[in-house]
Structure formats: C-alpha cells, structure tokens
C-alpha cells in the first residue's frame, strides 16, 4: 500500500493519452484524468407527480447496460469551456431525457471514484420539469428514459438487476435526495 506521501507526491508522469482520458502516475499511484472537461454533473430529476427520471444505456466497460441518473460533462464543448455546472446539468437533462428543469439546485459535490480518477461530480436536484424534446442522447448514445414512482424505485431497480443491468451507485444517492425533496413538499 502506498503511503500518504506517495499519494500527494507533486510529480505527475503521463503514462498514456487517449482522446478523452489520460493515464498518469503520481508517486506509486496510477489514476485517470478526464481531458477537455472541468468535471461532471448528475441530475436527480423528479417530476411534479413524484417520479424519478432515470436512464439506461450500454456501457462497454461493464459489458452491458447501466441504470444511471442523467449526467454529463461540464465545459466539454469547444468555445464553452467556462460553462457553469448548473447550466451543463440542465443541458444534459434535456439531451438525455427530453426534460428541462425550471429549478435546478446543487446538493452535493465530490469525487466520483477517488481511487481511480481525479474527476469530481456535482449532483443537482431538478424540479419543475417540462418535456421539451425526445431525449435519448446526442445521436451517438443509446439512452432509454424511465420515469419511476419514488415508492417503486427499489423494486424497479431489483427487476433491472435481475435482467442483467448494472446500477450506478449515484442512483441510490439520487434516491436519497429525491426523498428529501418529497418530505419537504
């Protein structure tokens, strides 16, 4: 196991570059840096009638599909590198689900997988949803949109898992925030 001084060693060495990712070494620790973005945003979108909006899409790294919160990168569009995270969240929500939020509030921020990547993610709660498009992604994505009543999310996820889907753990964090929202309505 690496010591704390290994993990915080200032010299970073690039091991390999891809189009979207860079593999680096800092001391004895290897991890991935995202290229061309300032982080990510995940959206806990709750309809006025209490349904959580989830997506499912193929994830080659998992060898199958994953159920996820709508999400995407912040500042990844050339010419819009200074994009605000809340703006990116609403943009991704429309692109992936077809919903636009009239209210979007950041409720959490932190590392997505601190042992693997330097990427941080902000979680937003989106309410006042209005259907403005078909969703499904940007044309390169194969996104299926689901609207699941909050009281049925765990059972629904169990069914998806039984069919071979993976569930991104951020879905469970999102469910916590969705239920907090429901308590205060």
PAMI-925391 format. One record per residue (C-alpha): x, y, z; residue in one letter. Coordinates in Angstrom, 3 decimals. Example, Ala and Ser with C-alpha at 12.3 -4.5 7.8 and 13.67 -1.06 7.14 Angstrom:
2
       east      north         up   type
     12.300     -4.500      7.800      A
     13.670     -1.060      7.140      S
END
This chain:
185
       east      north         up   type
      0.000      0.000      0.000      X
      1.273      3.450     -0.870      X
      1.941      5.945      1.863      X
      0.245      9.333      2.102      X
      3.434     10.963      0.824      X
      3.240      8.751     -2.297      X
     -0.377      9.821     -2.901      X
      0.431     13.526     -2.563      X
      3.814     13.481     -4.331      X
      3.888     16.542     -6.605      X
      5.493     14.919     -9.668      X
      2.883     13.586    -12.086      X
      4.041     11.466    -15.001      X
      1.852     10.776    -18.030      X
      1.723      7.060    -18.834      X
     -0.654      7.319    -21.778      X
     -3.030      9.697    -23.546      X
     -6.320      8.865    -25.188      X
     -8.835     11.113    -26.870      X
    -10.823     11.716    -23.664      X
     -8.637     10.324    -20.874      X
     -5.039     10.462    -19.656      X
     -3.468      7.750    -17.505      X
     -0.999      9.270    -15.042      X
      1.260      8.213    -12.191      X
      1.856     10.271     -9.081      X
      4.390      8.544     -6.872      X
      3.304      4.883     -6.923      X
     -0.367      5.723     -7.616      X
     -1.887      5.402    -11.080      X
     -5.146      7.114    -11.972      X
     -7.092      8.658    -14.821      X
     -7.623     12.326    -15.619      X
    -10.505     13.453    -17.840      X
     -9.408     15.615    -20.774      X
    -11.445     18.511    -22.139      X
    -13.892     18.947    -19.240      X
    -13.950     20.559    -15.811      X
    -15.954     17.837    -14.090      X
    -19.325     16.193    -14.363      X
    -22.907     16.844    -13.332      X
    -25.526     14.247    -12.373      X
    -29.179     15.177    -12.187      X
    -31.827     13.932     -9.771      X
    -34.860     14.838    -11.865      X
    -38.230     14.491    -10.131      X
    -41.498     15.078    -11.971      X
    -44.309     17.067    -10.365      X
    -46.194     13.807     -9.757      X
    -43.262     12.239     -7.867      X
    -41.498     10.108    -10.468      X
    -37.703      9.809    -10.572      X
    -36.320     10.142    -14.099      X
    -33.639      7.510    -14.750      X
    -31.783      6.446    -17.860      X
    -30.325      3.184    -19.073      X
    -27.582      2.882    -21.654      X
    -24.931      0.453    -22.859      X
    -21.619      0.766    -21.022      X
    -18.832     -1.148    -22.780      X
    -16.593     -1.056    -19.682      X
    -19.252     -3.122    -17.881      X
    -20.078     -5.369    -20.800      X
    -23.756     -4.487    -20.500      X
    -26.239     -1.763    -19.704      X
    -26.270      0.530    -16.689      X
    -29.146      2.332    -14.978      X
    -27.974      5.834    -14.168      X
    -29.007      9.337    -13.263      X
    -28.961     11.616    -16.300      X
    -25.443     13.068    -16.309      X
    -22.734     14.599    -18.415      X
    -19.586     16.640    -18.580      X
    -19.155     20.293    -17.651      X
    -17.324     22.633    -20.034      X
    -16.648     19.962    -22.656      X
    -17.997     21.912    -25.636      X
    -15.329     23.843    -27.579      X
    -15.897     27.551    -27.013      X
    -17.935     26.931    -23.861      X
    -15.186     25.715    -21.508      X
    -16.331     28.108    -18.740      X
    -19.869     26.680    -18.710      X
    -21.470     26.730    -15.258      X
    -22.175     23.295    -13.772      X
    -25.907     24.059    -13.330      X
    -26.179     25.068    -16.988      X
    -24.411     21.862    -18.033      X
    -26.760     19.847    -15.796      X
    -29.872     21.306    -17.432      X
    -28.338     20.888    -20.908      X
    -27.585     17.217    -20.231      X
    -31.050     16.691    -18.728      X
    -32.685     17.947    -21.941      X
    -30.309     15.991    -24.180      X
    -30.682     12.684    -22.357      X
    -34.304     12.773    -21.142      X
    -36.108     15.487    -23.093      X
    -36.964     17.289    -19.837      X
    -35.979     20.842    -18.980      X
    -35.947     21.984    -15.352      X
    -37.311     25.325    -14.192      X
    -35.372     24.872    -10.932      X
    -32.007     23.205    -10.537      X
    -30.061     23.161     -7.279      X
    -26.677     21.675     -6.443      X
    -26.953     19.370     -3.414      X
    -23.561     17.615     -3.383      X
    -20.088     17.745     -4.907      X
    -17.203     15.314     -4.641      X
    -15.011     12.699     -6.289      X
    -16.750     10.060     -8.391      X
    -14.184      7.309     -7.743      X
    -11.259      8.739     -5.749      X
     -9.004      5.715     -6.171      X
     -9.411      5.659     -9.945      X
     -9.868      9.216    -11.201      X
     -9.332     12.868    -10.299      X
    -12.800     13.687    -11.699      X
    -15.321     15.336     -9.377      X
    -19.056     15.310     -9.875      X
    -21.776     17.701     -8.763      X
    -25.226     16.312     -8.028      X
    -28.188     18.557     -8.807      X
    -31.873     18.222     -7.957      X
    -34.041     19.286    -10.888      X
    -37.713     20.171    -10.410      X
    -40.402     21.988    -12.344      X
    -39.781     19.623    -15.243      X
    -41.265     20.339    -18.656      X
    -40.997     17.964    -21.625      X
    -39.268     19.877    -24.446      X
    -37.825     17.100    -26.607      X
    -37.497     13.369    -27.162      X
    -34.344     12.771    -25.103      X
    -32.305      9.697    -25.895      X
    -28.907     11.367    -26.109      X
    -26.871     13.185    -28.711      X
    -27.147     10.698    -31.569      X
    -24.033      8.758    -30.528      X
    -25.783      7.462    -27.420      X
    -28.412      4.753    -26.997      X
    -30.303      6.096    -23.993      X
    -33.635      4.753    -22.797      X
    -35.572      7.001    -20.397      X
    -37.630      5.678    -17.475      X
    -39.923      7.547    -15.087      X
    -40.299      5.506    -11.907      X
    -42.594      6.409     -8.984      X
    -40.430      7.100     -5.931      X
    -42.210      4.427     -3.882      X
    -41.348      1.802     -6.523      X
    -37.711      2.626     -7.323      X
    -36.075     -0.148     -5.268      X
    -38.358     -2.853     -6.692      X
    -37.866     -1.492    -10.216      X
    -34.079     -1.493     -9.767      X
    -34.254     -5.070     -8.489      X
    -36.074     -6.069    -11.676      X
    -33.454     -4.337    -13.847      X
    -30.646     -6.082    -11.941      X
    -32.411     -9.441    -12.358      X
    -32.403     -8.769    -16.122      X
    -28.632     -8.189    -16.069      X
    -28.404     -4.404    -15.752      X
    -25.839     -2.698    -13.559      X
    -26.975      0.149    -11.302      X
    -24.694      3.153    -10.901      X
    -24.386      3.829     -7.166      X
    -25.192      7.515     -7.764      X
    -28.778      6.350     -8.374      X
    -29.037      5.459     -4.682      X
    -27.611      8.845     -3.675      X
    -30.120     10.448     -6.029      X
    -32.935      8.487     -4.432      X
    -31.929      9.913     -1.043      X
    -32.106     13.484     -2.391      X
    -35.394     12.799     -4.206      X
    -36.934     11.520     -0.974      X
    -35.647     14.537      0.955      X
    -37.361     16.721     -1.632      X
    -40.619     14.746     -1.281      X
    -40.541     15.173      2.533      X
    -40.419     18.952      2.195      X
    -43.257     19.309     -0.306      X
END
